[in-house]
């Protein structure tokens, strides 16, 4: 999904997302634990952990939850062992889907993802089926009310951003994965809070969705996948016009 379509979808489902604060905290906790396990619990030397702590603060996640997640990662307190998985699939009309999962039970996670896809006329694809349809980039979506394009360029280009795209009411900042933490830090220092920030799967090619019925089916499937506890993110390459989505 393009930055424009993602922004439209984000606005359309904001009430739903806001109602899932518990899941947001759970996903952040898992990521913090994985980051601390991989690179240590000191945010000064673990830039990924530092970025996740900033995201936790933006989400108003209690500091006790953050500390507990770090200690689970470093082994100071016991905790379950999480694994990160990526599943690929197709939705209505041949729209490609990338489903990121963080789970302590791979069998349960894949069964739940497959069940939702099957129920909504989608299907799970073999690994690598969408290799050439998406590429991974750091992505920041920022309301145009928060910064001008010139200000954004001044802040993020020196930090390693490779593209700033204006979508009218918001900007999309893209960067290589290895520049994600630097761009995130630069925005924080400039006091520009992104509306969303993540290492995302950005579509190389998109599938136009021209009718409201198809748009509803695709958006409903994405919502149902998002509702699975183990699912962290769902990406797609649908090109849905905001007026069609609203229909």
Backbone bond lengths (Angstrom), bond angles and torsions (degrees), N, CA, C in turn:
res aa  C-N    CA-C-N  psi(-1)  N-CA   C-N-CA  omega(-1)  CA-C   N-CA-C  phi
1 X - - - 1.455 - - 1.517 108.73 -
2 X 1.287 115.95 135.01 1.464 119.54 179.95 1.517 110.13 -68.75
3 X 1.354 115.23 168.35 1.451 118.72 177.48 1.518 111.44 -58.06
4 X 1.351 116.69 -38.60 1.461 120.46 -179.86 1.519 110.72 -63.62
5 X 1.331 117.09 -48.23 1.456 120.30 -178.48 1.522 111.18 -66.29
6 X 1.314 116.83 -38.56 1.466 120.12 178.21 1.524 109.70 -62.15
7 X 1.336 116.16 -41.63 1.470 120.65 179.52 1.522 109.84 -63.30
8 X 1.313 117.26 -44.14 1.469 120.62 179.02 1.517 110.56 -62.20
9 X 1.323 116.68 -43.37 1.454 120.33 179.51 1.517 110.64 -65.64
10 X 1.331 117.11 -39.78 1.457 121.09 178.94 1.526 110.47 -60.46
11 X 1.326 117.26 -44.90 1.460 120.21 179.79 1.529 111.28 -66.62
12 X 1.335 116.26 -40.74 1.464 121.34 -176.74 1.520 111.08 -62.44
13 X 1.327 116.25 -37.52 1.458 120.54 -173.61 1.532 113.01 -108.08
14 X 1.340 116.66 20.03 1.464 119.08 -176.06 1.530 111.49 -60.04
15 X 1.315 117.30 -40.76 1.457 119.77 -179.18 1.527 111.00 -62.97
16 X 1.323 115.89 -38.57 1.459 120.32 178.91 1.513 109.97 -65.45
17 X 1.329 116.44 -46.73 1.456 121.47 -178.23 1.527 110.50 -63.46
18 X 1.332 116.81 -43.15 1.457 120.62 179.76 1.526 111.39 -61.05
19 X 1.324 115.89 -28.52 1.453 120.38 179.69 1.512 113.43 -78.66
20 X 1.322 117.65 -1.62 1.462 121.52 -177.47 1.525 111.04 -113.31
21 X 1.330 116.35 36.19 1.456 119.11 -176.88 1.527 111.27 -58.10
22 X 1.337 117.26 -37.23 1.452 119.92 178.59 1.511 111.81 -60.37
23 X 1.341 116.69 -39.64 1.459 119.54 178.85 1.528 110.62 -69.61
24 X 1.327 117.50 -36.99 1.466 121.05 177.20 1.522 109.73 -59.14
25 X 1.325 116.45 -46.64 1.465 120.50 178.55 1.523 111.03 -61.65
26 X 1.331 116.31 -42.53 1.467 120.49 -179.70 1.519 111.31 -61.82
27 X 1.353 116.51 -44.23 1.468 120.54 -179.96 1.524 111.21 -64.48
28 X 1.341 116.54 -42.34 1.460 120.01 178.18 1.528 110.98 -63.99
29 X 1.331 116.80 -40.86 1.464 120.79 179.35 1.524 110.91 -60.05
30 X 1.323 116.11 -44.00 1.466 120.15 179.34 1.527 110.60 -62.22
31 X 1.340 116.06 -45.03 1.466 119.79 -179.15 1.528 111.36 -63.94
32 X 1.329 115.71 -41.29 1.470 119.92 179.66 1.529 110.14 -63.78
33 X 1.331 116.34 -43.27 1.464 120.47 178.41 1.522 111.22 -61.28
34 X 1.333 117.05 -45.23 1.468 120.88 179.68 1.520 111.43 -63.43
35 X 1.341 116.66 -41.14 1.461 120.59 -179.64 1.524 111.32 -66.19
36 X 1.336 116.62 -42.73 1.465 120.43 179.24 1.521 111.01 -66.21
37 X 1.331 116.28 -36.66 1.463 119.83 178.04 1.530 111.11 -66.19
38 X 1.327 116.18 -37.58 1.466 120.06 -176.18 1.527 112.92 -78.59
39 X 1.364 117.02 -39.08 1.473 119.00 -170.26 1.520 114.61 -133.18
40 X 1.338 117.59 12.92 1.450 119.73 176.66 1.518 113.30 95.65
41 X 1.326 115.52 162.22 1.450 121.00 -173.73 1.520 116.07 -95.21
42 X 1.336 117.52 8.07 1.463 120.83 179.62 1.528 109.91 -96.29
43 X 1.327 118.52 112.01 1.467 120.04 -177.67 1.530 113.56 -64.42
44 X 1.327 117.04 -20.81 1.466 119.23 178.78 1.528 111.27 -67.78
45 X 1.318 116.94 -32.89 1.463 120.71 -179.33 1.535 112.49 -105.66
46 X 1.315 116.73 -5.38 1.472 121.96 179.64 1.526 107.59 -120.43
47 X 1.332 115.61 93.51 1.471 119.73 -174.00 1.523 112.27 -65.34
48 X 1.329 116.72 -33.97 1.466 119.04 178.25 1.525 110.18 -64.56
49 X 1.320 116.92 -42.49 1.457 120.88 177.90 1.528 110.16 -63.26
50 X 1.319 116.80 -39.98 1.467 120.61 179.13 1.531 110.64 -60.02
51 X 1.321 116.54 -43.04 1.467 120.86 179.02 1.521 111.16 -65.08
52 X 1.328 116.70 -40.97 1.463 120.33 179.53 1.525 111.54 -65.47
53 X 1.330 116.86 -37.03 1.467 120.02 177.58 1.529 110.31 -64.73
54 X 1.326 117.09 -38.86 1.468 120.69 175.65 1.529 110.87 -61.61
55 X 1.343 116.27 -42.69 1.465 120.16 178.98 1.526 110.63 -64.64
56 X 1.340 116.28 -37.69 1.458 120.26 178.66 1.527 110.74 -64.00
57 X 1.334 116.50 -39.91 1.468 120.04 177.76 1.528 110.85 -65.03
58 X 1.341 116.46 -41.29 1.462 120.35 178.70 1.525 111.35 -62.33
59 X 1.335 116.15 -31.98 1.468 120.89 -179.89 1.528 112.15 -86.60
60 X 1.355 116.57 3.10 1.468 121.96 -178.25 1.528 112.25 60.68
61 X 1.327 116.19 34.87 1.459 121.44 176.92 1.531 108.97 -75.12
62 X 1.326 119.04 129.97 1.473 121.01 -178.55 1.530 111.98 -56.66
63 X 1.321 115.81 140.83 1.462 120.28 -177.48 1.526 111.66 -63.35
64 X 1.342 117.17 -29.43 1.462 120.22 177.33 1.525 110.96 -62.27
65 X 1.327 116.52 -38.86 1.470 120.68 178.10 1.521 110.54 -63.72
66 X 1.342 116.15 -40.65 1.462 120.87 -179.78 1.524 110.06 -63.88
67 X 1.334 116.42 -48.04 1.470 120.69 -179.07 1.524 111.14 -61.55
68 X 1.318 116.74 -40.96 1.461 120.66 -179.78 1.534 110.66 -64.63
69 X 1.322 116.40 -40.75 1.466 120.07 179.38 1.525 110.90 -64.67
70 X 1.337 116.84 -40.18 1.470 120.60 177.99 1.529 110.11 -62.99
71 X 1.319 116.91 -44.89 1.462 120.70 -177.68 1.529 111.76 -66.93
72 X 1.323 117.17 -31.30 1.463 119.73 174.06 1.526 110.10 -64.32
73 X 1.331 115.34 -39.06 1.461 119.73 -179.82 1.514 113.27 -69.09
74 X 1.328 116.49 -37.42 1.465 120.22 -178.76 1.524 112.63 -85.37
75 X 1.336 116.37 -6.88 1.459 120.02 178.45 1.511 114.58 87.28
76 X 1.339 117.62 6.54 1.464 120.71 179.88 1.526 111.94 -69.69
77 X 1.328 116.32 -28.99 1.459 120.50 171.62 1.524 107.53 -132.53
78 X 1.344 117.84 150.53 1.473 119.56 -176.99 1.519 111.50 -69.25
79 X 1.295 115.78 153.09 1.457 121.16 178.16 1.516 110.68 -165.19
80 X 1.311 116.56 166.29 1.458 120.50 179.40 1.526 109.65 -71.82
81 X 1.320 115.76 159.64 1.460 121.63 178.90 1.525 108.44 -97.69
82 X 1.336 115.90 118.21 1.458 120.83 -179.52 1.530 110.66 -96.62
83 X 1.328 114.63 149.71 1.457 121.70 173.05 1.523 108.57 -125.96
84 X 1.326 115.92 146.97 1.466 120.91 175.98 1.521 108.95 -100.82
85 X 1.318 115.91 128.48 1.457 122.21 -179.23 1.530 109.08 -126.89
86 X 1.325 116.06 153.48 1.466 121.69 175.15 1.528 107.84 -128.88
87 X 1.337 115.79 123.98 1.458 121.02 177.61 1.524 108.92 -112.53
88 X 1.317 116.25 145.54 1.459 122.15 179.15 1.526 109.42 -116.33
89 X 1.314 116.01 147.34 1.451 119.04 -178.92 1.515 111.82 -164.00
90 X 1.323 114.42 -175.70 1.462 120.70 -179.79 1.520 109.70 -132.26
91 X 1.332 114.90 140.99 1.459 122.28 176.49 1.522 108.83 -104.47
92 X 1.317 115.86 -173.68 1.462 123.36 178.07 1.529 110.51 -52.06
93 X 1.324 116.71 135.88 1.460 121.63 176.76 1.509 114.69 77.52
94 X 1.332 118.01 12.14 1.465 120.62 178.50 1.515 114.06 80.47
95 X 1.331 117.31 15.76 1.461 120.85 176.85 1.527 109.65 -68.49
96 X 1.328 116.89 129.74 1.453 121.62 -179.29 1.513 112.06 -80.09
97 X 1.334 116.98 143.87 1.461 123.19 -179.59 1.526 110.67 -128.25
98 X 1.320 115.77 135.95 1.459 122.08 169.52 1.525 106.59 -117.37
99 X 1.328 116.90 122.32 1.464 121.71 -177.54 1.524 108.69 -115.17
100 X 1.334 116.50 113.76 1.466 122.10 177.38 1.517 109.24 -91.46
101 X 1.333 115.55 131.90 1.456 121.73 -176.32 1.521 109.64 -128.84
102 X 1.324 116.95 138.76 1.464 122.64 168.57 1.514 106.60 -121.16
103 X 1.333 117.14 116.45 1.455 119.95 -168.70 1.522 112.64 -144.45
104 X 1.318 115.04 158.09 1.460 121.04 171.37 1.530 110.81 -104.39
105 X 1.354 115.80 7.58 1.464 120.57 -179.42 1.529 108.83 -151.38
106 X 1.326 116.35 96.42 1.468 120.78 -176.14 1.527 112.06 -62.04
107 X 1.337 116.90 -40.34 1.464 120.04 -177.43 1.529 111.17 -62.90
108 X 1.340 115.50 -42.66 1.464 119.11 178.44 1.517 110.91 -64.09
109 X 1.340 116.48 -44.05 1.465 120.74 -176.03 1.525 111.63 -62.13
110 X 1.327 117.47 -48.86 1.467 119.18 -177.31 1.522 110.73 -67.58
111 X 1.347 117.53 -34.24 1.468 120.19 178.58 1.522 110.74 -64.92
112 X 1.336 116.91 -40.71 1.464 120.03 -179.27 1.519 111.51 -69.59
113 X 1.342 116.69 -41.13 1.470 120.04 178.31 1.528 109.80 -63.73
114 X 1.331 117.19 -45.22 1.468 120.53 -179.48 1.527 111.28 -62.56
115 X 1.335 116.68 -40.73 1.464 120.19 -178.27 1.527 111.56 -62.94
116 X 1.333 117.20 -42.51 1.465 120.48 179.48 1.527 110.43 -66.15
117 X 1.327 116.84 -44.11 1.466 119.77 178.73 1.526 111.13 -59.41
118 X 1.325 116.65 -46.51 1.461 120.95 -178.43 1.519 111.28 -62.87
119 X 1.336 116.64 -42.03 1.468 121.13 -179.14 1.517 111.94 -62.88
120 X 1.342 116.82 -29.53 1.467 120.52 -175.59 1.528 112.12 -110.55
121 X 1.336 116.02 31.94 1.468 122.73 173.57 1.521 113.42 62.45
122 X 1.331 115.99 28.47 1.461 120.39 173.65 1.514 109.92 -108.58
123 X 1.303 116.69 -175.57 1.468 119.44 176.69 1.521 110.61 -154.90
124 X 1.325 114.64 150.92 1.457 121.88 176.60 1.520 108.34 -79.50
125 X 1.329 116.64 136.23 1.468 121.43 -179.18 1.523 110.01 -104.44
126 X 1.309 116.33 164.54 1.459 120.57 177.78 1.529 109.81 -73.09
127 X 1.348 117.87 151.35 1.474 120.63 179.72 1.526 111.50 -55.92
128 X 1.317 116.06 133.88 1.459 120.77 179.43 1.512 114.77 91.55
129 X 1.334 117.22 -4.06 1.468 120.38 -177.40 1.527 111.93 -62.43
130 X 1.339 116.88 -27.26 1.466 120.72 -176.80 1.532 112.11 -113.41
131 X 1.332 115.96 20.47 1.468 120.55 -177.96 1.521 113.31 -53.78
132 X 1.320 117.18 -37.94 1.458 120.64 -174.92 1.536 112.38 -98.90
133 X 1.325 115.86 5.47 1.464 120.72 -179.10 1.524 111.89 -97.26
134 X 1.339 116.50 -26.25 1.464 122.21 -179.49 1.525 109.95 -130.70
135 X 1.328 116.33 152.26 1.457 120.46 165.76 1.528 108.39 -130.82
136 X 1.332 116.56 156.30 1.457 121.07 -175.41 1.522 110.20 -93.46
137 X 1.325 115.28 132.43 1.454 122.49 179.22 1.523 108.84 -146.85
138 X 1.323 115.22 153.77 1.455 118.70 166.52 1.517 107.67 -71.33
139 X 1.325 117.41 134.46 1.467 121.34 -177.01 1.524 109.97 -133.75
140 X 1.326 115.59 129.85 1.461 122.30 177.59 1.526 107.54 -126.25
141 X 1.324 118.00 125.16 1.459 122.23 174.94 1.523 107.49 -106.70
142 X 1.335 116.26 124.90 1.469 121.80 -171.56 1.522 109.41 -132.42
143 X 1.323 116.44 124.63 1.456 121.32 178.70 1.529 110.54 -58.39
144 X 1.329 115.65 140.62 1.466 120.42 179.01 1.524 111.73 -65.41
145 X 1.336 116.88 -15.19 1.466 120.20 177.60 1.528 111.50 -73.92
146 X 1.332 116.98 -17.36 1.465 120.75 -173.92 1.521 113.52 -92.09
147 X 1.318 117.47 -22.52 1.470 119.95 -177.13 1.516 110.03 -165.37
148 X 1.329 116.27 152.40 1.455 120.93 172.55 1.532 108.89 -84.52
149 X 1.308 115.94 164.56 1.459 119.65 178.43 1.528 110.80 -63.65
150 X 1.331 116.62 -39.74 1.474 119.94 178.77 1.521 111.07 -62.24
151 X 1.336 116.74 -41.47 1.462 120.17 179.45 1.528 110.73 -64.82
152 X 1.320 116.10 -42.63 1.462 119.85 178.92 1.521 111.11 -61.49
153 X 1.328 116.57 -44.22 1.465 120.30 179.42 1.520 110.50 -59.26
154 X 1.309 115.56 -42.25 1.467 120.90 179.96 1.533 111.28 -61.69
155 X 1.339 116.28 -36.14 1.465 120.76 -175.32 1.527 112.55 -82.44
156 X 1.349 116.88 -45.10 1.468 118.25 -166.45 1.523 115.68 -97.80
157 X 1.326 118.38 -24.11 1.463 118.52 -175.23 1.524 111.78 -65.72
158 X 1.319 117.08 -42.45 1.464 120.00 178.11 1.521 112.19 -66.61
159 X 1.349 116.30 -22.47 1.462 120.30 179.96 1.525 112.35 -83.56
160 X 1.341 116.70 -7.59 1.463 119.01 176.17 1.513 115.84 117.11
161 X 1.341 118.13 3.66 1.466 119.53 177.73 1.527 109.86 -64.68
162 X 1.334 115.89 145.18 1.458 119.85 -178.31 1.523 113.17 -107.78
163 X 1.336 117.21 -14.61 1.464 118.73 -178.32 1.525 110.13 -158.68
164 X 1.332 116.15 140.75 1.462 123.01 171.70 1.520 106.20 -125.74
165 X 1.331 116.62 118.87 1.460 121.92 -176.06 1.520 108.60 -113.28
166 X 1.331 116.41 126.34 1.457 120.44 177.65 1.524 109.47 -90.62
167 X 1.333 116.47 127.22 1.458 121.99 177.15 1.532 110.41 -112.96
168 X 1.330 116.00 23.51 1.458 119.73 178.96 1.515 111.65 87.72
169 X 1.350 116.51 -78.73 1.459 119.53 -177.79 1.525 113.08 -88.09
170 X 1.329 116.91 -4.59 1.459 119.56 177.65 1.519 110.39 -157.28
171 X 1.327 114.47 164.91 1.463 121.31 176.78 1.525 109.61 -114.20
172 X 1.326 114.56 148.56 1.462 121.71 175.07 1.527 107.44 -117.01
173 X 1.323 115.71 119.44 1.460 121.65 178.59 1.524 108.08 -105.73
174 X 1.327 116.73 126.86 1.462 122.06 179.78 1.517 109.62 -118.22
175 X 1.321 115.19 144.07 1.462 119.68 179.23 1.526 109.44 -149.90
176 X 1.335 117.69 159.84 1.463 120.00 172.64 1.527 109.71 -62.06
177 X 1.323 116.88 156.04 1.467 120.72 -178.82 1.526 111.23 -56.54
178 X 1.342 116.45 -40.64 1.468 118.55 -175.60 1.523 113.14 -72.52
179 X 1.345 117.91 -6.18 1.473 120.77 176.57 1.525 112.05 -105.37
180 X 1.339 116.95 -0.09 1.467 120.39 -174.50 1.529 112.41 -58.03
181 X 1.315 117.32 -49.40 1.456 120.31 -177.34 1.529 111.87 -64.55
182 X 1.347 116.45 -38.17 1.469 119.97 179.83 1.526 110.87 -66.42
183 X 1.334 117.06 -41.43 1.468 120.26 178.69 1.530 109.98 -66.42
184 X 1.343 116.28 -41.47 1.463 120.29 178.35 1.522 110.90 -61.02
185 X 1.325 116.99 -43.54 1.467 121.20 178.62 1.527 111.18 -64.07
186 X 1.339 116.54 -40.74 1.468 120.76 -179.43 1.531 111.09 -63.47
187 X 1.333 116.72 -41.47 1.465 120.51 178.21 1.531 110.66 -65.45
188 X 1.334 116.05 -40.69 1.470 119.69 179.76 1.529 110.89 -63.09
189 X 1.326 116.20 -42.77 1.464 119.91 179.39 1.523 111.80 -64.79
190 X 1.337 116.03 -31.84 1.473 120.92 178.64 1.527 112.13 -84.48
191 X 1.336 115.93 0.21 1.469 122.22 -179.58 1.528 111.99 59.75
192 X 1.328 114.85 40.15 1.467 121.51 174.41 1.522 106.65 -112.41
193 X 1.323 116.80 107.43 1.466 121.02 -176.98 1.523 110.07 -91.92
194 X 1.334 118.31 116.02 1.470 120.09 178.11 1.527 110.68 -64.01
195 X 1.322 115.95 149.57 1.463 119.90 174.26 1.525 110.04 -74.50
196 X 1.316 116.98 -34.50 1.458 121.89 169.08 1.523 107.42 -142.90
197 X 1.336 116.26 148.64 1.464 120.52 174.92 1.517 107.71 -149.03
198 X 1.319 117.00 132.44 1.458 120.58 -177.24 1.525 109.83 -168.16
199 X 1.328 114.66 163.65 1.461 120.23 166.87 1.515 105.33 -88.65
200 X 1.307 116.26 105.82 1.456 122.23 -166.41 1.524 112.31 -110.43
201 X 1.318 114.20 164.06 1.457 121.55 169.29 1.530 107.06 -94.77
202 X 1.323 116.06 110.81 1.463 121.84 -177.61 1.530 108.92 -97.94
203 X 1.335 118.13 127.75 1.462 118.94 -178.22 1.528 112.63 -68.27
204 X 1.314 115.10 135.89 1.462 121.42 173.85 1.527 109.39 -82.54
205 X 1.321 115.89 -38.82 1.465 122.46 175.19 1.524 108.13 -126.57
206 X 1.322 117.51 150.49 1.458 121.73 -178.79 1.525 110.78 -119.74
207 X 1.336 114.77 159.63 1.464 122.32 177.71 1.522 107.65 -112.11
208 X 1.335 118.96 111.29 1.468 120.52 -179.26 1.533 111.71 -63.54
209 X 1.325 116.09 135.20 1.462 121.99 175.86 1.526 106.24 -117.66
210 X 1.329 116.51 110.33 1.468 120.38 -167.60 1.519 114.46 -104.17
211 X 1.335 118.71 -8.66 1.468 118.85 -178.94 1.516 110.60 -125.16
212 X 1.329 115.38 151.74 1.461 121.57 -173.59 1.520 111.84 -65.99
213 X 1.326 118.54 -34.98 1.465 120.62 -178.67 1.525 110.97 -63.64
214 X 1.325 116.46 -45.15 1.466 119.85 177.97 1.526 110.93 -64.21
215 X 1.336 116.22 -41.34 1.468 120.17 178.98 1.518 110.72 -60.16
216 X 1.338 116.97 -43.43 1.466 120.47 179.81 1.527 111.22 -62.40
217 X 1.337 116.57 -42.53 1.458 120.17 -179.64 1.525 111.22 -62.13
218 X 1.324 116.57 -43.23 1.468 120.80 -178.86 1.521 110.72 -68.20
219 X 1.332 117.22 -45.86 1.462 120.75 -179.12 1.525 111.60 -65.83
220 X 1.338 116.35 -35.46 1.463 119.66 177.82 1.523 110.72 -67.01
221 X 1.325 117.15 -40.95 1.456 120.69 177.02 1.525 110.92 -60.92
222 X 1.330 116.80 -44.17 1.460 120.90 179.49 1.532 110.32 -61.39
223 X 1.338 116.31 -42.35 1.472 119.92 178.19 1.523 111.21 -60.65
224 X 1.340 116.43 -42.89 1.463 120.12 -178.53 1.527 111.57 -67.33
225 X 1.323 117.04 -37.36 1.464 119.76 175.42 1.527 110.06 -66.10
226 X 1.325 116.79 -42.64 1.470 121.55 178.72 1.526 111.98 -59.94
227 X 1.335 115.98 -28.98 1.461 120.33 -176.70 1.530 112.68 -74.53
228 X 1.330 117.88 -14.56 1.468 120.94 177.85 1.525 108.32 -69.51
229 X 1.328 116.44 130.34 1.468 120.96 -174.32 1.525 112.87 -56.23
230 X 1.330 117.55 -39.59 1.463 120.82 -175.37 1.529 113.66 -79.82
231 X 1.331 117.72 -13.11 1.464 120.64 -176.49 1.516 110.07 -78.76
232 X 1.331 114.82 127.35 1.468 121.58 -179.18 1.524 111.24 -94.20
233 X 1.328 117.80 -47.62 1.465 122.71 -178.71 1.520 109.96 -146.95
234 X 1.320 115.32 149.69 1.463 121.29 172.36 1.523 107.51 -127.10
235 X 1.322 116.18 121.95 1.464 121.75 178.07 1.518 109.28 -112.56
236 X 1.323 116.10 150.77 1.464 119.16 178.01 1.514 109.65 -148.88
237 X 1.315 116.59 165.70 1.466 120.59 -179.36 1.516 112.01 -112.72
238 X 1.351 116.08 28.66 1.465 119.95 174.89 1.520 109.72 -73.74
239 X 1.292 116.56 137.67 1.470 121.86 173.28 1.521 106.54 -106.53
240 X 1.345 115.03 93.45 1.459 121.02 -175.09 1.517 109.25 -106.63
241 X 1.308 117.40 119.06 1.451 121.17 176.75 1.531 108.66 -67.34
242 X 1.327 116.36 141.54 1.466 120.71 -176.88 1.512 111.62 -58.97
243 X 1.330 118.30 -36.15 1.464 120.88 179.39 1.518 111.28 -68.20
244 X 1.351 116.36 -35.98 1.470 120.09 177.46 1.512 109.37 -68.35
245 X 1.344 117.78 -43.69 1.465 121.36 179.80 1.516 111.06 -60.90
246 X 1.342 116.10 -36.85 1.464 120.19 -179.31 1.524 111.87 -70.65
247 X 1.354 115.21 -22.99 1.460 118.61 -179.36 1.487 112.66 -73.46
